[in-house]
Protein backbone atom coordinates (compact mmCIF):
# COMPACT_ATOMS: atom_id res chain seq x y z
CA UNK A 1 0.00 0.00 0.00
CA UNK A 2 2.83 2.38 0.83
CA UNK A 3 4.44 1.65 -2.55
CA UNK A 4 1.16 2.44 -4.32
CA UNK A 5 0.88 5.74 -2.47
CA UNK A 6 4.44 6.64 -3.40
CA UNK A 7 3.85 5.77 -7.06
CA UNK A 8 0.62 7.77 -7.08
CA UNK A 9 2.43 10.80 -5.68
CA UNK A 10 5.19 10.47 -8.29
CA UNK A 11 2.58 10.20 -11.07
CA UNK A 12 0.80 13.32 -9.84
CA UNK A 13 4.07 15.22 -9.65
CA UNK A 14 4.99 14.12 -13.19
CA UNK A 15 1.56 15.14 -14.49
CA UNK A 16 1.77 18.53 -12.74
CA UNK A 17 5.18 19.22 -14.25
CA UNK A 18 3.99 18.11 -17.69
CA UNK A 19 0.89 20.29 -17.56
CA UNK A 20 2.94 23.33 -16.55
CA UNK A 21 5.57 22.64 -19.20
CA UNK A 22 2.87 22.64 -21.90
CA UNK A 23 1.82 26.19 -21.09
CA UNK A 24 2.74 28.61 -23.86
CA UNK A 25 5.71 30.57 -22.64
CA UNK A 26 9.48 30.35 -22.68
CA UNK A 27 11.68 27.68 -24.21
CA UNK A 28 14.21 25.68 -22.21
CA UNK A 29 17.05 28.05 -23.06
CA UNK A 30 14.88 31.03 -22.16
CA UNK A 31 14.10 29.40 -18.80
CA UNK A 32 17.81 28.89 -18.17
CA UNK A 33 18.52 32.49 -19.08
CA UNK A 34 15.70 33.61 -16.78
CA UNK A 35 17.14 31.46 -13.98
CA UNK A 36 20.57 33.04 -14.48
CA UNK A 37 19.01 36.49 -14.39
CA UNK A 38 17.11 35.82 -11.17
CA UNK A 39 20.20 34.33 -9.49
CA UNK A 40 22.31 37.33 -10.44
CA UNK A 41 19.62 39.74 -9.23
CA UNK A 42 19.38 37.82 -5.94
CA UNK A 43 23.15 37.97 -5.47
CA UNK A 44 23.01 41.69 -6.16
CA UNK A 45 20.33 42.21 -3.50
CA UNK A 46 22.34 40.07 -1.08
CA UNK A 47 25.43 42.18 -1.72
CA UNK A 48 23.50 45.41 -1.08
CA UNK A 49 22.02 43.93 2.10
CA UNK A 50 25.50 42.83 3.21
CA UNK A 51 26.91 46.34 2.69
CA UNK A 52 24.04 47.96 4.62
CA UNK A 53 24.37 45.43 7.44
CA UNK A 54 28.15 45.94 7.55
CA UNK A 55 27.63 49.67 8.08
CA UNK A 56 25.64 48.84 11.20
CA UNK A 57 27.70 45.81 12.21
CA UNK A 58 28.35 47.27 15.68
CA UNK A 59 24.67 47.30 16.54
CA UNK A 60 24.16 43.90 14.94
CA UNK A 61 27.00 42.49 17.03
CA UNK A 62 25.19 43.75 20.12
CA UNK A 63 22.14 41.74 19.06
CA UNK A 64 24.27 38.66 18.46
CA UNK A 65 25.88 38.99 21.89
CA UNK A 66 22.60 39.65 23.74
CA UNK A 67 21.82 35.96 24.49
CA UNK A 68 25.30 35.62 26.01
CA UNK A 69 24.99 38.84 28.01
CA UNK A 70 21.69 37.65 29.48
CA UNK A 71 23.47 34.57 30.79
CA UNK A 72 26.67 36.52 31.74
CA UNK A 73 28.91 34.51 29.43
CA UNK A 74 32.10 35.91 27.89
CA UNK A 75 33.00 35.37 24.25
CA UNK A 76 36.60 34.39 23.44
CA UNK A 77 38.72 34.08 20.32
CA UNK A 78 41.64 31.77 19.53
CA UNK A 79 42.79 33.16 16.19
CA UNK A 80 43.74 36.72 15.13
CA UNK A 81 41.13 36.69 12.33
CA UNK A 82 38.21 35.58 14.54
CA UNK A 83 37.11 39.17 15.18
CA UNK A 84 37.03 39.89 11.45
CA UNK A 85 35.16 36.67 10.76
CA UNK A 86 32.59 37.59 13.41
CA UNK A 87 32.02 40.98 11.78
CA UNK A 88 31.64 39.45 8.31
CA UNK A 89 29.31 36.68 9.48
CA UNK A 90 27.18 39.15 11.42
CA UNK A 91 26.89 41.35 8.34
CA UNK A 92 26.08 38.30 6.20
CA UNK A 93 23.22 37.21 8.46
CA UNK A 94 21.89 40.76 8.58
CA UNK A 95 22.23 41.03 4.80
CA UNK A 96 20.30 37.79 4.28
CA UNK A 97 17.44 39.10 6.41
CA UNK A 98 17.40 42.50 4.68
CA UNK A 99 17.58 41.02 1.18
CA UNK A 100 15.13 38.20 1.95
CA UNK A 101 11.95 39.89 0.63
CA UNK A 102 13.68 40.96 -2.60
CA UNK A 103 15.17 37.51 -3.16
CA UNK A 104 11.78 35.90 -2.57
CA UNK A 105 10.27 38.21 -5.15
CA UNK A 106 12.87 37.00 -7.64
CA UNK A 107 11.76 33.44 -6.85
CA UNK A 108 8.19 34.45 -7.59
CA UNK A 109 9.18 36.10 -10.89
CA UNK A 110 10.92 32.88 -11.91
CA UNK A 111 8.01 30.52 -11.18
CA UNK A 112 5.18 32.82 -12.28
CA UNK A 113 5.48 32.01 -16.04
CA UNK A 114 4.57 28.42 -15.14
CA UNK A 115 1.36 29.43 -13.41
CA UNK A 116 -2.14 30.05 -14.69
CA UNK A 117 -3.52 33.58 -14.86
CA UNK A 118 -5.94 33.14 -11.96
CA UNK A 119 -3.09 31.83 -9.79
CA UNK A 120 -1.02 35.00 -10.08
CA UNK A 121 -3.36 36.67 -7.60
CA UNK A 122 -1.41 34.81 -4.90
CA UNK A 123 1.67 37.04 -5.31
CA UNK A 124 0.73 39.39 -2.46
CA UNK A 125 -0.30 36.60 -0.01
CA UNK A 126 2.80 34.64 -1.06
CA UNK A 127 5.17 37.52 -0.37
CA UNK A 128 3.46 38.48 2.89
CA UNK A 129 3.24 34.94 4.24
CA UNK A 130 6.77 33.95 3.16
CA UNK A 131 8.45 36.99 4.68
CA UNK A 132 6.23 36.85 7.77
CA UNK A 133 6.92 33.18 8.43
CA UNK A 134 10.66 33.62 7.88
CA UNK A 135 10.84 36.53 10.33
CA UNK A 136 8.63 34.65 12.80
CA UNK A 137 11.02 31.70 12.72
CA UNK A 138 13.97 34.04 13.28
CA UNK A 139 12.20 35.77 16.17
CA UNK A 140 11.21 32.44 17.72
CA UNK A 141 14.80 31.21 17.54
CA UNK A 142 16.34 34.45 18.80
CA UNK A 143 13.96 35.23 21.64
CA UNK A 144 13.22 31.77 22.95
CA UNK A 145 15.26 28.88 21.56
CA UNK A 146 18.72 30.48 21.59
CA UNK A 147 18.75 31.96 25.14
CA UNK A 148 17.18 28.86 26.67
CA UNK A 149 19.46 26.51 24.75
CA UNK A 150 22.51 28.41 26.01
CA UNK A 151 21.18 28.38 29.57
CA UNK A 152 20.45 24.65 29.52
CA UNK A 153 23.58 23.53 27.67
CA UNK A 154 26.10 25.86 29.34
CA UNK A 155 24.74 26.05 32.87
CA UNK A 156 22.71 22.89 33.47
CA UNK A 157 25.16 20.61 31.67
CA UNK A 158 28.32 22.62 32.25
CA UNK A 159 28.62 25.12 35.11
CA UNK A 160 26.59 22.99 37.53
CA UNK A 161 29.03 20.16 36.90
CA UNK A 162 31.98 22.41 37.72
CA UNK A 163 33.01 22.95 34.09
CA UNK A 164 34.20 26.42 33.11
CA UNK A 165 32.61 27.56 29.81
CA UNK A 166 34.95 29.00 27.19
CA UNK A 167 32.92 29.88 24.11
CA UNK A 168 34.90 30.81 21.01
CA UNK A 169 33.69 33.20 18.33
CA UNK A 170 33.75 30.51 15.65
CA UNK A 171 31.69 28.03 17.68
CA UNK A 172 29.15 30.61 18.84
CA UNK A 173 28.58 32.22 15.44
CA UNK A 174 28.03 28.79 13.86
CA UNK A 175 25.61 27.92 16.64
CA UNK A 176 23.83 31.27 16.28
CA UNK A 177 23.41 31.02 12.51
CA UNK A 178 22.19 27.42 12.71
CA UNK A 179 19.45 28.31 15.16
CA UNK A 180 18.34 31.59 13.60
CA UNK A 181 18.48 30.73 9.90
CA UNK A 182 17.52 27.08 10.48
CA UNK A 183 14.26 27.99 12.20
CA UNK A 184 13.59 30.75 9.68
CA UNK A 185 13.77 28.18 6.87
CA UNK A 186 11.75 25.60 8.82
CA UNK A 187 8.89 28.06 9.19
CA UNK A 188 8.54 28.11 5.38
CA UNK A 189 6.93 24.64 5.45
CA UNK A 190 3.36 25.96 4.81
CA UNK A 191 4.60 27.83 1.72
CA UNK A 192 6.15 24.64 0.33
CA UNK A 193 2.94 22.70 0.98
CA UNK A 194 0.89 25.51 -0.58
CA UNK A 195 2.70 25.22 -3.91
CA UNK A 196 2.71 21.42 -3.87
CA UNK A 197 -1.06 21.54 -3.36
CA UNK A 198 -1.52 24.35 -5.89
CA UNK A 199 0.17 22.20 -8.53
CA UNK A 200 -1.95 19.19 -7.55
CA UNK A 201 0.96 17.09 -6.27
CA UNK A 202 -0.43 16.66 -2.73
CA UNK A 203 -3.79 17.30 -1.10
CA UNK A 204 -5.14 17.56 2.43
CA UNK A 205 -6.25 13.92 2.48
CA UNK A 206 -2.80 12.74 1.43
CA UNK A 207 -1.08 14.85 4.11
CA UNK A 208 -3.45 13.71 6.87
CA UNK A 209 -3.19 10.06 5.87
CA UNK A 210 0.61 10.08 5.80
CA UNK A 211 1.15 12.05 9.01
CA UNK A 212 3.35 9.29 10.45
CA UNK A 213 5.89 9.71 7.67
CA UNK A 214 5.65 13.47 8.02
CA UNK A 215 6.47 13.28 11.73
CA UNK A 216 9.45 11.05 10.97
CA UNK A 217 10.67 13.40 8.24
CA UNK A 218 10.26 16.45 10.50
CA UNK A 219 12.34 14.88 13.27
CA UNK A 220 15.00 13.84 10.75
CA UNK A 221 15.20 17.42 9.45
CA UNK A 222 15.25 18.74 13.03
CA UNK A 223 18.12 16.39 13.89
CA UNK A 224 20.08 17.62 10.85
CA UNK A 225 19.67 21.37 11.37
CA UNK A 226 19.66 21.37 15.18
CA UNK A 227 23.10 22.45 16.42
CA UNK A 228 22.55 20.69 19.74
CA UNK A 229 22.76 16.91 20.07
CA UNK A 230 20.34 16.31 22.94
CA UNK A 231 16.76 15.06 22.29
CA UNK A 232 15.18 18.03 24.09
CA UNK A 233 16.81 20.53 21.75
CA UNK A 234 15.75 18.49 18.73
CA UNK A 235 12.17 18.57 20.00
CA UNK A 236 12.40 22.37 20.28
CA UNK A 237 13.10 22.49 16.56
CA UNK A 238 10.54 19.85 15.64
CA UNK A 239 7.59 21.18 17.67
CA UNK A 240 6.94 24.33 15.57
CA UNK A 241 7.30 22.30 12.38
CA UNK A 242 4.69 19.83 13.63
CA UNK A 243 2.30 22.70 14.33
CA UNK A 244 3.03 24.18 10.91
CA UNK A 245 2.35 20.80 9.30
CA UNK A 246 -1.14 20.78 10.79
CA UNK A 247 -1.68 24.30 9.44
CA UNK A 248 -0.37 23.11 6.08
CA UNK A 249 -3.14 20.51 5.84
CA UNK A 250 -5.74 23.27 5.96
CA UNK A 251 -3.72 25.28 3.42
CA UNK A 252 -3.55 22.28 1.07
CA UNK A 253 -7.31 21.87 1.31
CA UNK A 254 -7.74 25.48 0.16
CA UNK A 255 -5.08 25.53 -2.54
CA UNK A 256 -5.67 22.18 -4.26
CA UNK A 257 -7.17 22.52 -7.76
CA UNK A 258 -10.12 20.28 -6.82
CA UNK A 259 -11.30 23.00 -4.43
CA UNK A 260 -11.04 25.76 -7.03
CA UNK A 261 -12.37 26.38 -10.49
CA UNK A 262 -10.35 24.56 -13.11
CA UNK A 263 -7.86 27.08 -14.54
CA UNK A 264 -7.89 27.30 -18.30
CA UNK A 265 -6.03 30.49 -19.11
CA UNK A 266 -2.25 30.47 -18.89
CA UNK A 267 -0.49 33.36 -17.19
CA UNK A 268 1.32 35.88 -19.27
CA UNK A 269 5.06 35.42 -19.17
C-alpha positions in Angstrom: 0.0 0.0 0.0 2.8 2.4 0.8 4.4 1.6 -2.5 1.2 2.4 -4.3 0.9 5.7 -2.5 4.4 6.6 -3.4 3.9 5.8 -7.1 0.6 7.8 -7.1 2.4 10.8 -5.7 5.2 10.5 -8.3 2.6 10.2 -11.1 0.8 13.3 -9.8 4.1 15.2 -9.7 5.0 14.1 -13.2 1.6 15.1 -14.5 1.8 18.5 -12.7 5.2 19.2 -14.2 4.0 18.1 -17.7 0.9 20.3 -17.6 2.9 23.3 -16.6 5.6 22.6 -19.2 2.9 22.6 -21.9 1.8 26.2 -21.1 2.7 28.6 -23.9 5.7 30.6 -22.6 9.5 30.4 -22.7 11.7 27.7 -24.2 14.2 25.7 -22.2 17.1 28.0 -23.1 14.9 31.0 -22.2 14.1 29.4 -18.8 17.8 28.9 -18.2 18.5 32.5 -19.1 15.7 33.6 -16.8 17.1 31.5 -14.0 20.6 33.0 -14.5 19.0 36.5 -14.4 17.1 35.8 -11.2 20.2 34.3 -9.5 22.3 37.3 -10.4 19.6 39.7 -9.2 19.4 37.8 -5.9 23.2 38.0 -5.5 23.0 41.7 -6.2 20.3 42.2 -3.5 22.3 40.1 -1.1 25.4 42.2 -1.7 23.5 45.4 -1.1 22.0 43.9 2.1 25.5 42.8 3.2 26.9 46.3 2.7 24.0 48.0 4.6 24.4 45.4 7.4 28.1 45.9 7.6 27.6 49.7 8.1 25.6 48.8 11.2 27.7 45.8 12.2 28.4 47.3 15.7 24.7 47.3 16.5 24.2 43.9 14.9 27.0 42.5 17.0 25.2 43.7 20.1 22.1 41.7 19.1 24.3 38.7 18.5 25.9 39.0 21.9 22.6 39.6 23.7 21.8 36.0 24.5 25.3 35.6 26.0 25.0 38.8 28.0 21.7 37.7 29.5 23.5 34.6 30.8 26.7 36.5 31.7 28.9 34.5 29.4 32.1 35.9 27.9 33.0 35.4 24.2 36.6 34.4 23.4 38.7 34.1 20.3 41.6 31.8 19.5 42.8 33.2 16.2 43.7 36.7 15.1 41.1 36.7 12.3 38.2 35.6 14.5 37.1 39.2 15.2 37.0 39.9 11.4 35.2 36.7 10.8 32.6 37.6 13.4 32.0 41.0 11.8 31.6 39.5 8.3 29.3 36.7 9.5 27.2 39.2 11.4 26.9 41.4 8.3 26.1 38.3 6.2 23.2 37.2 8.5 21.9 40.8 8.6 22.2 41.0 4.8 20.3 37.8 4.3 17.4 39.1 6.4 17.4 42.5 4.7 17.6 41.0 1.2 15.1 38.2 1.9 11.9 39.9 0.6 13.7 41.0 -2.6 15.2 37.5 -3.2 11.8 35.9 -2.6 10.3 38.2 -5.1 12.9 37.0 -7.6 11.8 33.4 -6.9 8.2 34.5 -7.6 9.2 36.1 -10.9 10.9 32.9 -11.9 8.0 30.5 -11.2 5.2 32.8 -12.3 5.5 32.0 -16.0 4.6 28.4 -15.1 1.4 29.4 -13.4 -2.1 30.0 -14.7 -3.5 33.6 -14.9 -5.9 33.1 -12.0 -3.1 31.8 -9.8 -1.0 35.0 -10.1 -3.4 36.7 -7.6 -1.4 34.8 -4.9 1.7 37.0 -5.3 0.7 39.4 -2.5 -0.3 36.6 0.0 2.8 34.6 -1.1 5.2 37.5 -0.4 3.5 38.5 2.9 3.2 34.9 4.2 6.8 33.9 3.2 8.5 37.0 4.7 6.2 36.9 7.8 6.9 33.2 8.4 10.7 33.6 7.9 10.8 36.5 10.3 8.6 34.6 12.8 11.0 31.7 12.7 14.0 34.0 13.3 12.2 35.8 16.2 11.2 32.4 17.7 14.8 31.2 17.5 16.3 34.5 18.8 14.0 35.2 21.6 13.2 31.8 23.0 15.3 28.9 21.6 18.7 30.5 21.6 18.8 32.0 25.1 17.2 28.9 26.7 19.5 26.5 24.8 22.5 28.4 26.0 21.2 28.4 29.6 20.5 24.6 29.5 23.6 23.5 27.7 26.1 25.9 29.3 24.7 26.0 32.9 22.7 22.9 33.5 25.2 20.6 31.7 28.3 22.6 32.3 28.6 25.1 35.1 26.6 23.0 37.5 29.0 20.2 36.9 32.0 22.4 37.7 33.0 22.9 34.1 34.2 26.4 33.1 32.6 27.6 29.8 35.0 29.0 27.2 32.9 29.9 24.1 34.9 30.8 21.0 33.7 33.2 18.3 33.8 30.5 15.7 31.7 28.0 17.7 29.2 30.6 18.8 28.6 32.2 15.4 28.0 28.8 13.9 25.6 27.9 16.6 23.8 31.3 16.3 23.4 31.0 12.5 22.2 27.4 12.7 19.5 28.3 15.2 18.3 31.6 13.6 18.5 30.7 9.9 17.5 27.1 10.5 14.3 28.0 12.2 13.6 30.7 9.7 13.8 28.2 6.9 11.7 25.6 8.8 8.9 28.1 9.2 8.5 28.1 5.4 6.9 24.6 5.4 3.4 26.0 4.8 4.6 27.8 1.7 6.1 24.6 0.3 2.9 22.7 1.0 0.9 25.5 -0.6 2.7 25.2 -3.9 2.7 21.4 -3.9 -1.1 21.5 -3.4 -1.5 24.3 -5.9 0.2 22.2 -8.5 -2.0 19.2 -7.5 1.0 17.1 -6.3 -0.4 16.7 -2.7 -3.8 17.3 -1.1 -5.1 17.6 2.4 -6.3 13.9 2.5 -2.8 12.7 1.4 -1.1 14.9 4.1 -3.4 13.7 6.9 -3.2 10.1 5.9 0.6 10.1 5.8 1.2 12.0 9.0 3.4 9.3 10.5 5.9 9.7 7.7 5.6 13.5 8.0 6.5 13.3 11.7 9.5 11.0 11.0 10.7 13.4 8.2 10.3 16.4 10.5 12.3 14.9 13.3 15.0 13.8 10.8 15.2 17.4 9.4 15.2 18.7 13.0 18.1 16.4 13.9 20.1 17.6 10.8 19.7 21.4 11.4 19.7 21.4 15.2 23.1 22.5 16.4 22.6 20.7 19.7 22.8 16.9 20.1 20.3 16.3 22.9 16.8 15.1 22.3 15.2 18.0 24.1 16.8 20.5 21.7 15.7 18.5 18.7 12.2 18.6 20.0 12.4 22.4 20.3 13.1 22.5 16.6 10.5 19.8 15.6 7.6 21.2 17.7 6.9 24.3 15.6 7.3 22.3 12.4 4.7 19.8 13.6 2.3 22.7 14.3 3.0 24.2 10.9 2.3 20.8 9.3 -1.1 20.8 10.8 -1.7 24.3 9.4 -0.4 23.1 6.1 -3.1 20.5 5.8 -5.7 23.3 6.0 -3.7 25.3 3.4 -3.5 22.3 1.1 -7.3 21.9 1.3 -7.7 25.5 0.2 -5.1 25.5 -2.5 -5.7 22.2 -4.3 -7.2 22.5 -7.8 -10.1 20.3 -6.8 -11.3 23.0 -4.4 -11.0 25.8 -7.0 -12.4 26.4 -10.5 -10.3 24.6 -13.1 -7.9 27.1 -14.5 -7.9 27.3 -18.3 -6.0 30.5 -19.1 -2.2 30.5 -18.9 -0.5 33.4 -17.2 1.3 35.9 -19.3 5.1 35.4 -19.2 
